[in-house]
Amino acid sequence: MREVILIKDGELALKGLNRSVFEGKMTATIKRRLKECGAFTVTRSQSTVYIEPQDESFDFDSALDRVGRIFGIAGYSRAGVFDKDMDVILSEAPAYLESALCDKKTFKVEAKRADKKFPFTSPQICEQLGGKLLETFSHLKVNVHSPDIVITVEIREKGAYIRGNQLKGAGGLPTGTSGKAAVLISGGIDSPVAAYLMAKRGISLFAIHFASPPYTSVRAEEKVKTLLSRVARYSGPIKLAVVPFTEIQEEIGRHCPEDYFTLIMRRMMMRISSAVAAENGCIGLITGESLGQVASQTLPAIAATDGVSTLPVLRPLIGMDKEEIVAISRKIDAFETSILPYEDCCTVFTPRHPHTKPKDGQCEAAEKNLDIAPLIERAIEGIEYSFIE
């Protein structure tokens, strides 16, 4: 008996003529993410992906952990592969399932007979294996409606695959199938969640962070890198551009009305991000804005910042409340890092009474004394790049 990892597609099953593109992306991601777990092969048959170890050194636990964070996978499980012989299944399956059944009280057996040449029907397989498990494990009872564990037997071309409960996968679409976009990441709760959600929709991520030393510290930048590493466990490696923003914020402070500081700062970020993102092959921007959450996230304020972007802006959190956002932040293990008290450039220069409902032309008038083009050029020249994995 040998073991494999079985993977079930999610949305990929709904794709039409370009389904092979999505499957190819997911297969490539699996190979890249699991390469440190040992030697294995990846094959596909009948809407199932098989990860088959090539020797006993393969690290199953690490592989399962990584598979659970690969977008495009709806469900996955560790399964034993047995000879397609009912006597073999009945004699060997109980020992294989012992660890999965030891702490369970109820179970049921399901069977899928893809190989119709197998001499037993699905109900017969369920009846015989269920009876053998009841005979072997006296603490178990059958519950066909809400069992603690479902034992699944799949009779396929290459063998009989037996497994316990299927684990829920990350879902979504394989990374890179929806293009590439730049996430504007601060150091708070929202932007890492926005990055994760867009990566789940197949976006390949590039990240832009605005730093304002000495007003912001090195620890604030390290915090951002840690947050991106949490997202990268799902999305794959992320290239990060750190933009020096001190001069721009000081110029805004000297030449613009205080109540417009935040709006003008965000407009400058959008201008810079559009240019840097396009230069790095991105076709969109991602932000963590939630409508009405703070003063700069009213609909008029969002329209004012969008007006200077040359790329479409994706806002996956726009209709979420803070509780929903925090739940996802905790899920991806970003929350505790996000709440560390290292200020970002958005909080350092916050006006006492920010303008929330700018009208046409007001932002342009408020920033008329800024020498915008040279400021942007110098900021882009000072960018430092790194890769987060």
N, C-alpha and C positions, 0 to 999 in steps of 0.2 A: 504494500500500500504506500502510495506517495501523496503529497499534499500540494494543493495549488491555491491561488487566490482567484475567485470568480468575480467579475465586474459586470454590472448591468448598466446599460446606457440609460440616460434620462431623455432630454429633449432631442437627442441625436436621432432617436428612432422616428421623429416626425419630419426630419429633413428629406428633401426630395433628391434630385439628381446630383446635388453637391454634398450629399451625406458623406461621401468618402473623404472629402476635405476635412470635415469636422472629426471624423474617426482618425484620420492621419495625424491631426494636431494632438488629439488626446493620447494616441499611442506614443507619439514622440515625447509628450510630457511625462508619461509613465516611465519611459526608458530613462529620461534625464533625472527624474526625481528619485528613482529607486536604484540608481547605479552604484550607490555606496552600500547597498544591502547585500550584494553578492551577485553571482552569475544567474541569469534567468532569461527566459524567452517570453515574448508577448505574441499571442495569436488571437484571432477572432473567428467565431463560428456561431451561427444561429443567434445573433443579437447578444452574444456573451463574449467578453474578453477574458482570456486565460493568461494568468501570470504563472509560469511554470519554472520553479527553481531547478538549477542544473546540478547542484550538489547540496550536501547537508549543512554547509556553512552559511546558507542563505538565512538572513535575519528576518524571520516572519513578522515579529512584533514591530520592528521599525518600518518594515514595508507596509503593513496594515495601517500604521499611524500616518504614513505619507500618502497612501492611496486615499485616505479619508479626507484629505485636503486638496484633491485634484478636481478642478471644475470639469463638469461634463459627466461625472459619475453619479448615478442615482443611488446605487446600492452596491455593497461588496461583502464578501465573506471568505473565510478560510474553509476549505473543503477537502475531504479525503477522497481519493480516487481509487475505486475498487474494480475488480473484474466484474464483467456483466454476467454474473452467476448468482442466483438467489441464495444458494447455499453459502457462498463466500460472503455475501452481504450480511446474512443472518449470523454468521459465525464471527465476523471481524468488526462489523459496525458498532456493536455495543461497547467494545473496548475503546474504539476511537471516540465515541460520544460521551464517555464517562465523565470527563472533566466539565463538559458543557451541561450535563444533566445532574451533577452531584448536588447542586444547591437549588434545583428546581422542584416544584411540587406537581405541576401539571404539564402535559405536552400533547401534541398531536403530530401525525405524520402526513406529509403531502408528497405526492409523486408526480413526476412529469416524464412521460415516456416518449421522448423525441425519436428514439430508435424503435419503430413499430415491430421490428423482428424479435424484440425481447419477448419471451414466451409468457410473461405475466402482465396483466393489465395494471393500470394505476391503482384501482381499488384493491387489487390483490396484493400489490407491493405494500400499500399502507397497512392492510390488515396483518400481513405476516411480520413486517418489521415492528409494527406497534405491539403485537403480541409478544415478540421476542424481548422488546425493551421492558414491558411490564413484568415479564418473567425474570429478567436480569436485575431490575432496579425496583425493589419492593416499595420504596417510598413514593413512586410515581403513580399518578392517576391520569386518565385521558380526559381532556377538556377540548372539545372541537370548536368552541365558541371564543374563548379568551384564554388560551394556554399561556403558561410562562415561557414556553419555547416551542417553536415549530421546527421539526426535523424535516428537511426537504431531501428527497431522492430524485436526482435527475439522471435518467438513462439516456446517454448520448453516444455518439459514434465511437469515441475512444474509451469509454468506460462508464461506470456508475459513480456519480458525484454526490456525496452525502455531506450535508452541512447543517448547522444550527441556524439561529436567527440571522437574517441578513442585516448588516449595519447600514445606517443611512449615510449616503455619500454627500459630497458638497453641493451637488446639483449644478445648475447653470449650463454654461457653454464653455468648451475648451479655450484656454488662454490663447489670444491672438486671432481668433476667428472673427472678431468684430472690429479689428483695426487697433490702432494705438492712440492713447490720449494721455495728456499731462494732468496730474492731480496737483492742485495747489495745497500743500500740506503745511499746517502751522505746527501745533504741538498739542492741540486740544483733542476732544473726544470725537468731533464730527468728521474731520477730513480723512482719518484712517478708515472709518466706517464707509465713507463715500468711495474711497479707493477700492476697498474690499468688494462692495456691491457692484461696481462697474467691472472689476476683474471677473466677478461671477457671471457677467453677461458677455464674457469673451474678449474684454478689452485688455490689451497689453499695456502695462503701466510705465510711465515716465513721471518723475516727481520734481516739483519745483518748491523750494523753501526760501523765504526771504528772511535774512538775518540782519540785525542792526547793532553790531558791536559799537561802543561798549554798553549800549542800553540792554542788549540781550547777551547772555553768557554762552560759553562753549557748552555748558551743560544743557542748555536749551536745544542746541543743534544735535547733541548726542541723543537727547530725548526723541527728536524727530527720526533719527536713524534707527533707534530701537523700535519705534512705532512702525516704520517701514519694514523692518525685519519681521514683525508680526504679520503684516500683510503679505510679505514675500513668501511666507510658508504656503500660502494659497496661490498667489499669482505667479510665482517664480521671480527671478532677479529683477531688481528695479534700479534704473539709472537715476541718480539724484543730482540736481543742479541747485547749488546754494548761491543765491543772488545777494550781493551786498546792497543793502537798502538804506543805510544810515544817511548818506548824503541826500537822498530823495526825501526822506522824512524830515530832515532838518530844513531843507528848502521849503517844504510844505508848511512847516511851522513858522518860517520867516515871512512867507509871501501870500499865504491863503487865510481866509476867515476860519476861526477855530471850529465853528460848528460844521464845517465842511471837511475837516481833516480826514476823517475816516473814509468818506466817499471819494475824495481825491486820491488818497493812498490806495484804495482798492482799484480805482481806475488806472493808476500807474502800474499796479501789479498785473492787471489784465493786459495792458499794452506790452509789458515785458514778457509775460507768460505766452502771449500769442506768438511773439517773435521767436522766443526760445523753443517753444513746443514745435512750431513749424520747421525750424531748423533741425530738430531731432526726429522728424518723420511723423509727428502727431497730427491727427486730423480733428482733434477736439480738446477741450479743457474740462476738468472735473473739479467741482468745489463741494464743500460740505455744508452749504447753506440750507437752512430750514426756515420756511416762510414765517416771518414775524418773531423769530426767536430772539434776535437782538436788533438794535436800531438800524444797522446796515443791511438788514435782511427783509425790509419792507418791499413791497412790489415796486414802488417808484425807485427805491435805492438800487434794487437789482437791475432794473431797466437802465439806470444811469451807468452802472458799471459794465453791463453788457454792450452798451453803445460804443465802447472803444475796443471791443474784442474783434479780432478778425477771424476767429474760429468759433464754432458752436460750443456753448457751455452746457455741460451735463450736470444736473443737480439731483442725484438719486434720493437725497434726504428731504427734498422740498416739502413733502406732505407729511413727514413724520414728526411726532412729538419727542421730547427728550428721553422719555422712558423707553421708547422703542429703539432709539439710537444707542442708549446705554446698554440695552440688552444685547445688541449685536457687538458692541465694543467689548463686553465681557466674554462673549462667545469666541472672539478671535484673540483673546488674551491681551487686549490693548488698554483696557480701562485703567488699571492701576498705574500704568506708565503715563497715560494721558493726564491724570490728575496731579502729577508731580508739579510742585510750585515753581516752575521755571518759565518766566514770562517770554512770550513771543512778541514780534514787532507790532502785532495788531493791538496788543493790550497796553504797550508802553506809551503810545501817543493818542490815547483815547480822549476825545474832547469831553468837557463837563456836560454839555447839552448838544448832542449830535443832531444834525439835520436828518430827518427821516423821510421826508416827502419832497424831494427836489423836483422842480418843474423843468420843462424844456429850456435849455440854455443856461440854467443857474450854475451847474457844475462847470461848464465851459467858462463862464464869467468868473467863478471863484478861483480857477486855476490859470487865469490869463497871464499872471505875472511869473509863471514858471517857465523856465527854458526847457521844455519837455524833451525834445529830441536828443540834445547832448546828455541830459541826465540818464535817459534810457540807454544810450550808447555806452556810457561809462559803466553803468551797472552790468550790462551784458558782458563787457570786456573783463569785468572782475569776477565772473562766475567760476566757482570751483566745482568740479564734477567728481563723483564717486559712485561705486556700485554697492547696492545692498542685497544680500542674499539671506 
